[in-house]
Amino acid sequence: MPFLRRAPLVSTTIDLYEGSRASVTIAPDPKRWPEHEGPDRLVIPVGLAALALARASDSVIGAVRDRLRHAASAIASPNLALERPSTLFIAVSGLEPAEAGGPGRIRVSARLIRSAVGPVPSIGRASHGSPTLASTAAATLAVMLAPVDLEVRLAAALSFEGLLGWYAVADPQLQPPQQAIAYALRHAVARLAEEGRAVPAELAMAVHEHRKISPMAGGA
């Protein structure tokens, strides 16, 4: 008898359609939200960005980093038009918003699952390439962070900054994405402290939930 798989804490489906259009559908476990909604909205796009960077080959890493850097810069802008979701989506993701209407040209199914080091995003054994995952991370960032205030959006942007710094030196073969997520969240806390800004409760909860992992040989 096979082991039973635990239900995901949050399921996120990102469909990429023709014409640079995308849709994002979020399905949280009713027992998970609203109590953990804040940190989950932060961690899910950070996790997808970590997977994109971890899978990036030398031929695409520059483009992947640029896509994530652009998304982070856009989501942290105080001039972002929060009252216009479509404009926000385009500004952050670089994609056109689409109504969810069945599988797109590419469908990425991401699950936030329990682990020994905290809830982490997973795409299972799907073989999506790094550029695809970078696009889904940007689209998910736009949707997940649309309802939150500027301080949380800044925390997300600084977490992306932490990921970019982590994968500039860490070997993805030696460090799992969970470690990158834990580092990125703590990087955001440190950067906010440098600027004398308060740490949003959502970020503090995410840090508490994500344990750091002892680095492996050759890692950062």
Backbone as a ProteinNet text record, in pm:
[ID]
protein_1_A
[PRIMARY]
MPFLRRAPLVSTTIDLYEGSRASVTIAPDPKRWPEHEGPDRLVIPVGLAALALARASDSVIGAVRDRLRHAASAIASPNLALERPSTLFIAVSGLEPAEAGGPGRIRVSARLIRSAVGPVPSIGRASHGSPTLASTAAATLAVMLAPVDLEVRLAAALSFEGLLGWYAVADPQLQPPQQAIAYALRHAVARLAEEGRAVPAELAMAVHEHRKISPMAGGA
[TERTIARY]
85.2	0	88.5	72.6	158.1	126	227.4	205.3	109.1	24.1	-68.7	5.2	-20.4	40.4	-43.1	23.3	-47.5	-100.7	-218	-275.4	-187.2	-170.4	-88.7	-152	-69.3	-118.8	-182.9	-119.9	-172.6	-135.5	-230.1	-203	-211.4	-111.8	-109.1	-89.9	-180.1	-172.2	-146.4	-38	-2.3	-8.9	-92.7	-105.1	-45.4	42.1	100.9	36.4	-27.6	-100.4	-23.5	-72.2	-14	-29.3	60.3	50.6	97	187.3	243.9	135.6	35.2	-71	-56.4	-102.5	-89.5	-202.8	-234.1	-331.6	-274.4	-316.2	-271.2	-393.8	-406.4	-517.8	-461.8	-518.2	-470.8	-580	-544.8	-640.7	-579.5	-600.8	-545.1	-631.6	-568.3	-642.1	-717.7	-848.4	-925.3	-867.6	-795.3	-735.7	-605.1	-552.5	-425.7	-447.9	-542.2	-574.6	-703.5	-719.7	-636.3	-518.3	-504.3	-400.6	-261.7	-230.9	-97	-95.1	-198.3	-206.6	-91.7	-61.7	43.2	177.2	233.7	364.1	358.1	246.4	236	241.7	174.6	177.2	318.7	399.8	539.2	625.7	607.9	697.7	675.2	552.1	526	600.6	591.1	670.8	820.5	863.6	1006	1052.8	970.5	1005.6	1015.4	922.3	928.1	1051.6	1085.1	1206.6	1331	1332.2	1446	1459.5	1347.6	1352.4	1402.6	1361.2	1407.3	1558.4	1610.7	1755.1	1832.6	1776	1845.1	1857.4	1763.5	1763.5	1830.4	1875.6	1924.4	2060.2	2071.5	2199.9	2273.5	2399.9	2479.2	2419.6	2352.4	2301.3	2179.5	2110.1	1988	1993.1	2097.2	2098.4	2086.6	2147.9	2140.3	1997.7	1926.8	1788.4	1698	1722.2	1642.3	1663.1	1785.9	1815	1751.6	1757.4	1698	1546.9	1482.7	1337.5	1299.6	1370.4	1339.8	1374	1483.3	1521.8	1417.6	1367	1263.4	1136.1	1095	973.3	986.8	1102.9	1125.5	1122.3	1186.4	1188.4	1047.5	969.8	834.7	742.1	748.9	655.7	682.9	806.1	841.8	819.9	777.1	759.6	642.8	663.4	552.3	450.1	485	393.9	312.4	324.4	252.4	101.8	30.1	-114.2	-191.4	-201.8	-268.3	-415.6	-476.2	-619.7	-650.6	-548.9	-569	-490.6	-553.4	-482.8	-415.4	-480.5	-420.9	-292	-290.6	-170.1	-59.1	-93.5	3.8	62.1	-22.8	22.3	121.8	90.9	180.3	312.8	305.1	426.9	521.5	467.5	551.1	595.4	503	532.5	582.6	550	583.2	491.3	381.6	284.6	147.6	61.9	-75.1	-161.7	-250.2	-337	-442.5	-474.1	-576.2	-668.7	-792.5	-885.9	-847.4	-850.8	-820.8	-929.2	-889.1	-986.5	-934.7	-884.4	-830.3	-681.2	-616.2	-470	-420.6	-314.6	-254.9	-152.6	-74.7	33.1	129.1	151.1	231.2	154.4	144.2	80.5	180.8	201.3	287.8	199.5	206.4	129.2	225.3	216.2	304.4	224.2	283.5	217.8	305.8	245.8	316.5	295.7	404.1	393.2	471.9	432.7	504	638.8	737	866.5	928.6	1039.8	1107.2	1164.8	1180.7	1239.1	1137.7	1010	906.3	830.8	722.3	643.9	719.6	740.7	818.6	742.1	756.7	691.8	758.8	677.4	728.3	650.9	720.7	653.6	668.4	701.2	714	824	794.6	894.5	881	801.6	782.6	916.9	935.2	1064.1	1063	988.4	983.9	1121.9	1153.5	1282.4	1287.8	1407.7	1428.6	1357.7	1361.7	1290.2	1139.6	1082.4	940.2	911.2	994.4	973.8	994	1084.7	1102.6	977.1	916.1	791.4	679.1	670.1	564.5	589.3	716.6	747.9	705.7	733.1	696.6	544.4	474.7	329.3	268.2	321.7	271	300.5	417.4	450.1	347.2	310.2	213.6	78.4	32.6	-99.5	-97.3	3.8	10.4	26.8	103.3	135.4	45.5	-48.3	-137	-217.5	-269.2	-353.5	-277.9	-145.7	-72.8	-15	30.4	82.1	227.7	279.2	411.6	520.9	509.4	614.8	630.5	519.5	526.6	580.1	538.9	591.4	741.9	787.2	931.4	1002.5	942.3	1001.2	1015.7	916.5	924.6	1037.7	1048.4	1154.5	1292.1	1308.3	1437	1465.5	1361.3	1380.5	1430.2	1374.7	1425.4	1571.7	1604.4	1743.1	1832.7	1785	1861.4	1883.3	1780.9	1795	1901.2	1896.2	1992.8	2134.7	2153.1	2285	2326.9	2231.9	2260.7	2309.2	2233.9	2268.3	2383.2	2432.8	2554	2675.9	2664.7	2779.8	2752.4	2626.6	2595.4	2585.7	2626.2	2614.2	2478	2387.1	2254.3	2258.1	2367.6	2378.4	2406.2	2455.6	2492.6	2397.7	2319.1	2227.8	2085	1993.7	1854.7	1786.7	1683.7	1612.4	1559	1525.8	1475.6	1576.2	1703.8	1807	1811.5	1794.8	1794.3	1676.9	1561.2	1443.3	1468.2	1519.2	1547	1646.5	1748.8	1847.7	1783.8	1705.4	1647.2	1556	1477.8	1388.1	1468.3	1575.7	1659.5	1737.1	1771.1	1834	1740.4	1613.5	1516.2	1505.9	1505.8	1502	1623.5	1741.9	1865.1	1865.4	1818	1816.3	1718.7	1604.6	1509.7	1569.5	1640.7	1704	1809.1	1883.1	1984.9	1923	1801.7	1734.5	1647.7	1651.4	1572.1	1423.1	1383.8	1242.1	1194.5	1068.7	1009.1	995.3	1005.6	987.2	838.1	776	633.7	607.6	491	455.8	461.2	423.2	422.4	563.2	661.1	799.6	851.4	820.5	865	808.5	681.6	621.5	689.6	720.7	785.7	923.5	998.7	1131.6	1118.5	1022.1	1001.2	968.6	894.5	851.8	960.4	1059.3	1159.6	1293.9	1325.2	1452.4	1566.2	1681.8	1801.6	1857.3	1920.4	1980.4	2130.8	2196.9	2342.5	2400.5	2485.5	2542	2619.3	2611.5	2688.6	2822.8	2915.2	3048.8	3040.8	3110.3	3111.9	3000.2	2911.5	2798.7	2831.2	2732.1	2751.3	2721.8
-119.6	0	124.3	215.5	333.6	429	508	608.6	714.2	764.8	870	1003	1079.4	1210.6	1311.9	1397.6	1502.1	1605.9	1656.3	1761	1885.7	1957.7	2079.3	2186.7	2269.6	2381.8	2485.8	2509.2	2600.3	2544.2	2543.2	2503.6	2628.4	2647.1	2760.6	2708.5	2747	2703.2	2823.5	2817.3	2927.1	2873.9	2936	2899	3008.1	2968.5	3060.6	3033.7	3136.1	3123.8	3189.4	3167.2	3233.3	3384.3	3457.1	3602.1	3663.1	3595.1	3646.6	3678.3	3590.7	3607.1	3499.8	3530.4	3435.4	3453.2	3344.5	3349.6	3276.4	3318.7	3257.5	3227.7	3102.6	3060.8	3009.2	3057.6	3020.6	2942.9	2827.3	2744.1	2703	2782.5	2747.2	2644.6	2564.3	2476.3	2565.2	2543.2	2628	2631.6	2526.6	2524.4	2604.3	2640.1	2713.3	2865.1	2910.3	3052.8	3078.8	3192.7	3313	3322.1	3228.3	3242.6	3257	3178.8	3181.3	3247.8	3319.8	3378.5	3475.8	3559.7	3660.1	3600.9	3511.9	3454.4	3368	3300.8	3217.3	3301.9	3416.6	3505	3553.9	3561.1	3601.7	3486	3369.6	3256.7	3189.1	3180.5	3105.9	3165.5	3296.6	3348.7	3342.8	3359.8	3346.7	3204.1	3106.3	2967.7	2936.9	2989.8	2967.6	3034.3	3152.9	3219.6	3139	3078.8	2995.2	2874.9	2812.3	2699.1	2742	2860.9	2911.2	2930.9	2989.5	3013.2	2883.1	2790.6	2663.2	2581.6	2597.5	2518.6	2590.3	2713.2	2793.7	2746.1	2727	2694.4	2824.2	2811.7	2930	3009.9	2942.1	3009.7	3097.3	3073.9	3149.7	3225.8	3204.8	3263.2	3415.3	3479.7	3625.3	3673.2	3608.5	3647.6	3618	3506.5	3470.2	3571.3	3607.2	3705.5	3840.5	3879.6	4006.9	4005.6	3894.2	3885.5	3897.7	3828.9	3833.5	3969.1	4027.9	4160.3	4265.1	4255.9	4349.3	4333.6	4209.1	4184.8	4241.2	4219.9	4269.1	4421.3	4484.8	4630.7	4687.1	4623.7	4673.1	4656.6	4541.8	4516.6	4610.2	4659	4747.1	4894.7	4925.9	5066.3	5128.7	5242.4	5309.2	5365.8	5372.2	5425.9	5318	5193.5	5084	5106.9	5092.1	5119.1	5000.9	4995.7	4883	4874.7	4989.2	4987.7	4934.7	4908.9	4856.7	4725.8	4613.9	4484.6	4451.1	4483.8	4448.4	4525.9	4653.9	4734.5	4683.5	4647.8	4592	4462.6	4376.6	4247.2	4266.7	4357	4382.4	4439.5	4535.5	4602	4504.3	4411	4320.4	4199.3	4140.3	4014	4030.9	4146	4162.6	4083.3	4030.5	3950.1	4017	3978.6	4027.7	3935.8	3992	3905.7	3837.3	3713.9	3637	3572.6	3552.8	3478.6	3331.2	3268.6	3125.3	3050.1	2981.7	2912.2	2780	2698.3	2570	2578.8	2462.7	2460	2549.1	2622	2705.6	2629	2702.7	2640.4	2568.4	2629.6	2569.3	2586.5	2481.5	2490	2446.3	2532.1	2501.1	2486.4	2371.7	2345.6	2344.4	2446.4	2459.4	2432.3	2356.8	2325.3	2370.5	2435.5	2466.8	2348.7	2279.9	2155.5	2164.3	2083	2075.2	2006	2050.2	1982.3	2001	1933	1942	2079.9	2160.3	2293.8	2403.8	2367.5	2467.2	2441	2514.4	2495.7	2548.6	2464.9	2505.5	2475.5	2562.5	2537.7	2422.5	2344.7	2231.3	2220.8	2184.5	2154.7	2006.2	1927.1	1783.4	1748.8	1655.7	1611	1680.6	1785.3	1856.8	1910.4	1905.7	1941.8	2080.8	2172.7	2307.9	2371.2	2444	2510	2635	2684.2	2799.9	2926.3	2958.7	3078.4	3069.8	2950.8	2933	2957.2	2903.4	2921.2	3066	3136.3	3278.4	3356.8	3322.3	3388.8	3359.1	3234.1	3199.3	3264.9	3278.3	3345.4	3491.3	3557.1	3697.8	3714.9	3627.5	3636	3609.4	3510.6	3478.4	3590.2	3651.8	3765.6	3876.7	3903.8	4010	3981.3	3856.8	3821.8	3808.4	3741.8	3719.5	3848.9	3943.4	4064.1	4182.3	4164.6	4275	4329.6	4245	4298.9	4354.3	4349.3	4383.5	4524.2	4575.2	4711.4	4715.8	4837.9	4859	4788.5	4784.8	4724.2	4574.8	4506.4	4364	4345.7	4431.9	4423.9	4450	4542.5	4567.6	4445.9	4380.8	4258.9	4151.1	4139.8	4042.4	4077.3	4205.5	4248.6	4221.4	4247.2	4222.3	4072.5	3992.6	3846.9	3800.9	3858.2	3827.5	3869.9	3986.7	4032.9	3931.5	3878.3	3777.6	3652.2	3610	3492.8	3516.1	3633.6	3663.4	3661.5	3714	3709.8	3568.1	3490.9	3352	3270.3	3277.1	3193.6	3249.4	3366.3	3416.1	3341.8	3279.4	3210.4	3064.2	3027.8	2891.8	2796.4	2674.4	2569.5	2502.3	2513.5	2453.2	2302.1	2238.8	2094.5	2057	2152.4	2124.7	2186.7	2285	2354.7	2344.2	2288.3	2277.4	2413.3	2431.5	2559.8	2603.1	2506.8	2544.1	2630.2	2600.3	2679.7	2820.7	2830.9	2962.3	3046.3	2983.7	3055.3	3107.1	3020.1	3060.4	3176	3167.6	3275.3	3404.3	3395.9	3514.5	3589.4	3516	3579.8	3653	3592.1	3656.4	3774.5	3764.4	3877.5	3997.6	3973.2	4082.6	4148.2	4067.7	4122.3	4210.9	4163.1	4238.1	4369.7	4365.8	4487.2	4590.1	4545.9	4638.6	4700.6	4618.9	4669.8	4775.6	4753.7	4850.6	4987	4985.1	5109.3	5163.8	5094.5	5139.5	5121.7	5023.7	4999.9	4879.7	4882.8	4772.8	4649.5	4533.4	4406.7	4373.4	4360.3	4326.2	4192	4180.3	4055.7	3936.8	3958.4	3850	3794.1	3883.9	3840.2	3772.1	3827.5	3766.6	3625.8	3606	3472.3	3377.1	3424.8	3339.4	3295.3	3387.6	3352.9	3248.2	3266.2	3171.6	3032	3025.2	2895.5	2825.4	2899.6	2841	2829.4	2708.8	2680.8	2686.3	2731.8	2725.7	2584	2545.2	2413	2426.3	2332.2	2336	2327.5	2422.4	2420	2293.1	2248.3	2132.4	2179.8	2088.7	2122.9	2190	2299.7	2370.4	2468.8	2480.1	2572.5	2705	2795.1	2927.4	2926.3
0	0	0	-98.4	-104.9	9	45.8	148.3	95.7	184.1	145.6	139.3	34	21.5	98.7	171.6	242.5	144.8	176.5	92.6	101	-8.7	-5.2	81.9	138.6	217.5	126.4	12.6	-89	-225.4	-316.4	-455.6	-543.2	-627.6	-718.9	-860.4	-949.2	-1088.8	-1176.6	-1252.4	-1343	-1485.1	-1565.8	-1706.5	-1793.1	-1883.6	-1979.9	-2115	-2170.6	-2295.9	-2409.6	-2530.2	-2646.5	-2631.7	-2696.3	-2691.5	-2561.1	-2489.8	-2363.8	-2261.8	-2253.9	-2154.4	-2047.4	-1927.6	-1817.3	-1717.8	-1649.3	-1540.7	-1420.7	-1302.3	-1177.2	-1092.2	-1050.6	-966.1	-833.8	-723	-590	-517.1	-461	-388.4	-253.9	-148.6	-17.2	53.8	137.1	226.1	325.1	343.9	435.9	577	615.4	748.8	754.5	639.2	632.9	633.9	553.8	546.1	622.2	687.7	674.8	771.9	865.2	967.8	907.7	803.1	744.5	607.1	574.4	440.9	414.6	513	493.7	456.1	538.4	501.6	376.2	351.2	231	105	106	-10.8	-40	61.6	45.4	-1.9	57.4	34.4	-101.1	-147.6	-271.3	-391.1	-419.1	-531.3	-507	-381.5	-350.4	-380.9	-346.5	-373.4	-521.7	-599.7	-744.8	-804.7	-753.6	-802	-766.4	-647.4	-607.9	-700.8	-736.7	-828.6	-965.3	-1010.3	-1140.5	-1140.5	-1035.5	-1028.1	-1011.5	-935.3	-912.3	-1040.3	-1132.5	-1255.8	-1372.6	-1352.5	-1464	-1513.5	-1643	-1704.9	-1738.3	-1772.3	-1803.6	-1919.1	-2011.3	-2130	-2101.4	-1991.1	-1962.5	-1830.5	-1749.8	-1616.2	-1620.1	-1719.2	-1727.9	-1747.7	-1839.5	-1867.5	-1748.1	-1680.8	-1563.3	-1451.7	-1426.8	-1323.2	-1356.8	-1483	-1524.2	-1502.8	-1535.3	-1518.2	-1370.9	-1284.5	-1141.8	-1081.7	-1127.3	-1077.2	-1116.6	-1238.5	-1283.4	-1201	-1177.2	-1099.5	-959.2	-896.9	-761.3	-756.7	-853.5	-857.5	-876.4	-963	-991.1	-871.3	-802.6	-692.5	-575.2	-563	-451.2	-482.2	-603.4	-640.9	-565.4	-501.1	-432.6	-529.1	-657	-757.7	-827.7	-780.6	-843	-829.5	-938.8	-940.6	-883.8	-751	-686.2	-720.4	-750.7	-779	-918.3	-996.9	-1132.8	-1144.7	-1110	-1109.6	-1241.8	-1353.2	-1482.7	-1506.8	-1468.2	-1484.2	-1393.9	-1270.6	-1176.9	-1232.6	-1285	-1336.6	-1449.7	-1541.2	-1654.4	-1606.1	-1512.1	-1464.4	-1396.7	-1318.2	-1240.7	-1322.3	-1396.2	-1465.1	-1607.7	-1669.3	-1810.2	-1900.7	-1845.2	-1919.1	-1916	-2008.1	-2009.3	-1924.4	-1842.1	-1761.2	-1847	-1812.4	-1883.7	-1782.9	-1821.9	-1737.9	-1740	-1623.2	-1617.5	-1693.3	-1799.2	-1881.4	-1932.7	-1844.9	-1887	-1905.5	-1926.3	-1938.8	-2051.6	-2023.8	-2125.5	-2206.4	-2284	-2360.8	-2266.5	-2151.2	-2043.9	-1914.5	-1836.6	-1705.5	-1599.1	-1501	-1387.6	-1264.2	-1201.4	-1080.3	-962.1	-880.4	-764.4	-637.9	-548.2	-421.8	-307.1	-210.4	-87.1	5.6	38.3	113.9	244.5	339.1	466.2	445.6	522	521.4	658.9	682.2	811.3	837.1	730.5	746.5	718.7	717.3	694.2	565.9	542.5	419.9	298.6	199.4	83.6	-45.5	-146.9	-275.6	-350.2	-419.5	-496.3	-626.9	-732.7	-858.9	-890.9	-790.1	-808.9	-906.5	-994.6	-1091.6	-1226.6	-1231.9	-1358.4	-1408.2	-1539.1	-1598.2	-1660.8	-1603	-1658.7	-1655	-1760.7	-1767.1	-1681.7	-1659.6	-1574	-1624.1	-1755.5	-1801.5	-1775.8	-1792.8	-1764	-1617	-1530.4	-1387.1	-1345.5	-1410.2	-1380.3	-1417.6	-1530.1	-1569.7	-1472	-1427.8	-1333.1	-1197.4	-1157.8	-1032	-1037.7	-1150.8	-1166	-1166.9	-1238.1	-1242.9	-1105.9	-1035.2	-902.3	-803.9	-815.5	-730.5	-748.2	-872.3	-900.4	-836.1	-845.3	-792.7	-640.9	-588.1	-444	-365.4	-420.4	-345.2	-378.8	-471.8	-508.3	-390.4	-298.4	-190.9	-70.7	-69	53	44.8	161.1	164	118.4	109.8	52.8	132.4	265.7	346.3	316.2	293.3	260.3	119	28.2	-108.2	-109.3	-25.8	-14.9	41.6	139.5	196.5	89.7	2.3	-106.4	-202.5	-236.2	-327.7	-268	-138.9	-73.6	-62.1	-50.4	-50.8	-187.5	-294.3	-428.1	-439.6	-383.7	-383.6	-314.1	-201.6	-129.9	-213	-286.1	-372.8	-479.8	-541.7	-647.6	-592.3	-471.8	-409.5	-373.1	-321.7	-282.3	-402	-512	-627	-709.6	-671.8	-736	-685.4	-565.6	-507.3	-471.5	-446.4	-402.3	-521.4	-500.2	-600.8	-583.8	-682.8	-668.9	-648.1	-691.7	-674.3	-528.6	-451.3	-312.9	-211.3	-255	-163.4	-215.7	-138.9	-183.6	-185.3	-267.6	-270.9	-134.4	-47.4	85.6	161.2	144.1	211.1	153.6	22.9	-41.7	7.5	24.2	73.9	214.8	301.7	439.4	443.4	360.4	355	304.4	197.7	135.8	232.6	309.5	406.8	513.3	559.8	660.5	602.3	476.2	408.2	408.6	381.9	380.7	517.8	623.3	759.7	784.4	746.3	768.2	691.2	567.6	485.6	542	590.4	652.1	777.9	855.8	977.5	943.5	835.1	793	766.1	713.4	678.2	791.5	906.3	1019.8	1000.4	919.5	892.1	972	1007.6	1084	995.6	1057.5	986.2	986.7	869.1	865.8	933.6	994.6	1063.3	967.9	841.4	743.6	722.5	716.6	698.2	824	939	1064.7	1079.4	1042.9	1049.9	953.4	834.1	733.6	781.4	840.9	893.3	1003.3	1090.7	1200.6	1148.3	1038.7	985.2	904.6	856.8	768.1	838.3	878	944.1	844.2	892.3	809.2	812.7	704.6	692.1	701.1	767.1	775.7	635.3	595.5	460.2	431.6	307.9	264.5	212.7	198.9	152	15.6	-0.1	-127.5	-141.7	-43	-52.6	10.7	1.6	58.5	206.6
[MASK]
++++++++++++++++++++++++++++++++++++++++++++++++++++++++++++++++++++++++++++++++++++++++++++++++++++++++++++++++++++++++++++++++++++++++++++++++++++++++++++++++++++++++++++++++++++++++++++++++++++++++++++++++++++++++++++

